[in-house]
Amino acid sequence: MYLATLVTPMEGAMHYISVAVVGAGIGMISFWIAINARHFWFRASEPFALLQTETERQFHRVFAIMTNERRQSLLRFYMEKYECGPQDAMLFAVEDRERDIRRCG
């Protein structure tokens, strides 16, 4: 018995429709990746690229091993201690850390 006789015309049409739907899905995903590829490739190489100032980038590099909650707590501490804004608090925290490294190192 031939395989062609086992498949009814309706089943064959459904097969073509499912292939078309899968192909369209793959095409849409490929198109989305092509549009956003620059974002993935260039942003992944620099994790702190979204940060605005050099002070923020330096703060996040120095305190990268801390959790976000711990970094926020550290900023609040320096903001209260020096009665300043977050940018200055980041600068004070980095300077204190560098001073500790020089003293102990």
C-alpha positions, 0 to 999 in steps of 0.5 A: 500500500502506498503512503500517499493513499494513507494520507487523506487530502485534508490531513495533507492540507493541515500538514501544510498549514502547520508547517506554514505556522511554524515557519512564520513563527520562526521568521518572526523570531528571526526578525526580532533577533535581527532588530535587537541583536545590537542591543544583545551583543553590545550591552552584554559586554558592558553590564553597567552601560545603562548607568548614567555617570562615571561615578555610578559606574565606578560605584557599581564596579567597586561594590559589584559583589554586594547585593542591590539591597546592600548597595542601597543600604550603603548609599543611605548610610553615606547620605545620612552621614554626609547629608548629601545626595546619592551621587556624592554618597557614591563618591564618598563610598568609593573613596572610603573603600579605596582608603581602606584598601591603601591602609590594609594593602 
